[in-house]
Amino acid sequence: MKTWMRWGGRAGAALLGLAALLVLPQCLFFPESGFVGQPARNQAPMVKITGGVLMDSLDTQARVRFYWFGADNDGVIRWFEWAIDDTVSEAGWTRTTDYDAVISFEASTRRSGTDFSGWHTFYVRSVDNDYARSRADKRFFNANTIAPRTQIVKPAPYYGAQWASTLRITWLGEDPDGSRADKQPSAFEYKLILFEGSVNPGDLTGIRQRFATFPNQLLDSLRVQDYPDDPAYFAAARRAWIRVPGAVNYRWLRNLTPGRKYGFAVRAIDESGAVEPELGWHNWAIFDVQDRVIDVFLSEPSLGVRRFKSSVYDTWEVSVAPEQRIRFRWVGDASGSGTEAGPCNYGLNIPEPDEEIDKSVDGIGGWIGWAARTQMVQSIAFPRADEGMTHNFYFKMRAVSMMQETETKCHVAITVSRLSFNRRFLFVDDQRRAPRGCLFNTPKPDDGQSDALLVRLMNGVADYLPAGEQPGVYEAYGPRDESSSPALPQNQDFLSVLGTYQTVIWDMGTTGANLYSIVAERGDLSRYRGAGGNLLMLMDQGTIGPLVKNFQPGDPDPYCPATGLATTSLWNVFSFPYVHLWLRGCVDMPRNIYGDLAYRRMSMIGAKAEKSLYPDLYLDWSRWGCTNQGVWHYEALWPGTVDPTEIPWYEREAGLEILYRVRTFQSGSRLHDLPVAWRTFPTREDSLAGVSPGRAVVFNFHPWFFDEPSMTGAATLALRWLVTGSDL
């Protein structure tokens, strides 16, 4: 009996189609009668080293760039694999799709001196698209390197050093054949050991033996109970060096035991594993631990700088003007004991300065508290009611260890001078006679003629004098300023003399001793202008030459502010022109080191006004006495740069404005068109600091030899600006 099934609709059609597909391949792919075949076997790829080193090379550098080539006749190369020495473990091979590689090889076996080497075999093989690997090509060679070198730079090692119980040791390293552009070693290792007994500094072998065998005191966290079954391993672990990356070049040593002797050594390791072979006084330091007081340099722009180094209060006596704002700054130097300056504490008018009982959030009437600071948190000033009174500023600083034994104590006794400013003008006659002309036989005017010129130039003072008041006169050399005059007076209260007047007109001439250098170095001029006094300065020798006392035409270079000026004794000498005349850069003068002809070309024959309101100035040739050269007694502001696109320093200073530029005997000479007269005034920075200094105008040459009408016009405008603050 047959059973018929009916497949209908879409489902039936789908099943019939599937059945047809199952049958169809048996018909299409049935082999022809008599045909016999087999699949082709995959052919292994090949590889060949084409560059790098030759086989059995003896003098190859430890860093090599290898090149290779690979091919597959029946496919493509998927990647390459290279290995160094180890071809057994799978992890020994490195996969890459590149046709080259730069590889650093270990060279840690010392041959001689600083030469290290190591024998190696380099292998490379290719892998095709069927993952078949080629036979490896190889190179056997000896890699060579030069060991790196280390130098301890801070604190500088020396025999007999006594350093603090907390210090930072800094070093520099160099890898002469390293791959880095800065030649920095790959790593450093250091070790701290404790010396017992005396040390012979010449016994280098014995010292090296101690560094090799003594325990590393920086590994004191290791405990013998952590290694109960292997005491020898524990002893070896304590002798180990501590390794850090090459970017680390210092180590803090803390809480060393005072009275003990320590040794610290550091050595470098390069990228090939070569360890610096020799230890010596360049990379080890042997020192006794002893905490000492540190050096403190206390400074204030208008008062100068004073060095303190005592565990008891050392007193610095200064004077300030009423309402003159001051702000002490400080720098601590603990390099003498191998460490660094740490926190400080200060206070003004503390009842018991030997005890830290009284506290104050602003440091007035009590201690402000220990903290890392570089200056007072705010400036201070004393009212006019305090004239004649003395205030006391106390300051203490310690090293970073905060040990009491490192504390330096400072005391500043601040006397408030009596500055009334109740008169208008003071003439300071700071010259023996008028400057000499260009020839020695040129008639030399006497002091009376020079003084008369000054009165004519400054006749504009009459416009600002109250009825019945006359300008004051201070004769630096006595009534007759001749060479036979007595020595300069040492008036210790000269600030009170200046402080009676609102504006001082300073006329300085001649070589040799002068009052300007005395009172500038003593700080009187700084305190006068800092309190609001105005200055008009006519300087025959310039503003820097009289202070330097050795800046002469034969000097090889312009004169520039010393590096770190504020923390040196030179600050007392140069703080006035640096702060109050705004001389933050170099000055220059005609110098005959360029030859006599160039010296004459740099001489001054006039000055071009920077502001249209001011007249140009011209040399009075008849008074000067010759026509083949100009005045050489002047100082110009020197830009200090050879880059024409860089703005000179004197055009960047906010408190300095140029009035005149020098015109030299030959246009285009070295000093031509440089500033020779300028003015200074309070800045926004002064306002933010609560400081109100006076104004100053400087003519960095003497007016005697210049056209009197134009010079009088310039002086009149300068006086107007000093008194009113305006040119109009």
HUQUINOR-V260835 format. One line per field, one symbol per residue. ss: DSSP state (A for helix, B for strand, O for the rest). phi: phi as a letter, one per 40 degrees, with the letter a starting at -180 (. if undefined). burial: 1 if it has 9 or more other C-alpha atoms within 8 Angstrom, else 0. A space follows every 10 residues. Layout:
ss->???
phi->???
burial->???
This chain:
ss->OOOOOOOOAA AAAAAAAAAA AAAAAAAAOO OOOOOOOOOO OOOOOBBBBB BOOOOOBBBB BOBBBBBBBB BOOOOOBBBB BBBBOOOOOA AABBBBOOOB BBBBOOOOBB BBOOBBBBBB BBBBBBBBOO OOBOOOBBBB BBBBBBOOBB BBBBOOOOOO BBBOOOBBBB BBBBOOOOOO OOOOOOBBBB BBBBBOOOOO OOOAAAAAAA AAAOOOAAAO OOOAAAAOOO AAAAAAAAOO OBBBBOOOOB BBBOOOOOOO BBBBBBBBBO OOOOBOOOOO OOOBBBBBBO OOOOBBBBBB OOOBBBBBOO OOOBBBBBBB OOOOOBOOBB BBBOAAAOOO BBBBBBBBOO OOOOOOOOBO OOOBOOBOOO BOOOBOOOOB OOOAAAOOOB BBBBBBBBBO OOOAAAOBBB BBBBBBOOOO OOBBBBBBBB OOOOOOOOOO OOOOOOAAAA AAAAAAAOAA AAAAOOOOOO OBBBBOOOOO OOOOOOOOOO OOOAAAAAOO BBBBBBBBOO OOOOAAAAAA AAOAAAAAAA OOOBBBBBBO OOOOAAAAOO OOOOOOOOBO OOOOAAAOOA AAAAAAAAAA OOOOOBBBOO OAAAOAAAAA AOOBBBBBBO OOOOOOBBBO AAAAOOOOOO BOOBOBBBOO OOOOOOOOAA AOOOOBBBBB BBBBOOOOOO OOOOBBBBBB OOOAAAAAOO OOOOOBBBBO BOAAABOAAA AAAAAAAAAA AAAAOOOO
phi->.cbcbbbbgc cccccccccc cccdccccbc cccgcbaacc cccccbaacb ahbccgcbbc ccbbbcbabb aacbabccab bbabgcbccc cccbcabcba abbcbcabcc cafbcbaaca bbbaabbccc gcbccccabb abcbabccbb bcbacccacg cbbccbabbb bbbabcbccc ccfcccabbb abbbcbgcbc cccccccccc ccbcccccbc ccbcccbcca dccccccccc ccbbccccba acbbfccdgc bbbbbbabbc ccgccdcbba ccbbbbacca cbcbcbbcaa dcbhbbcbaa cbcbbbcbbb cdgccbacba bcbbccbgbb cbcbaaabfc cbccbcccba cbgbgacchc acbbaccacb abccccdgcb bbbbababcc cgcdcccbbb bbcbccccbc fcbcbbcbcb acacccccbc ccdccccccc cccccccbcc cccbccdgcb ccbbccbgcb cccccccdcb ccbccccccc bcbbbbbbag cgcacdcccc ccgccccccc chcbbbbbbc cgccdcccgb cbdcccbccb dccgdcbbcc cccbcccccc bgccbcbaad bccchccccc ccccbiaccc bcccccbbcc cccchabcab cbcabbcccg abccccccdc ccccbbbcbb bcbcdbcgcd bcgccbaabb acbccccccg bbccbabbbc accdcbdccc cccccccccd cccbgbcb
burial->0000000000 0110000000 0000000000 0000000000 0001111010 0110001001 0111111111 1100011111 1111001000 0110000000 0001111101 0001111111 1111111110 0111011111 1111111111 1111101000 1111111111 1111100100 0011111111 1111100000 0000001100 1001111000 0000001000 1001100111 0000010010 0010000101 1111111111 1111110010 0111111111 1111111111 1111110111 0001000111 1111111111 1111001111 1111111111 0000000111 0011111110 0000010010 1100011000 1111111111 1110011111 1111111110 1001111111 1111101100 0100011011 1010001101 1000100000 0000111000 1100100100 0001110111 1111111111 0001111011 1011111111 1111111111 1111111000 0010100100 0000101010 1111111111 1111111111 1110000111 1111111111 0001111111 1001110011 1111111110 0000000111 0000110111 1111100010 1111111111 1100011000 1111111111 1100111001 1111111111 11100000
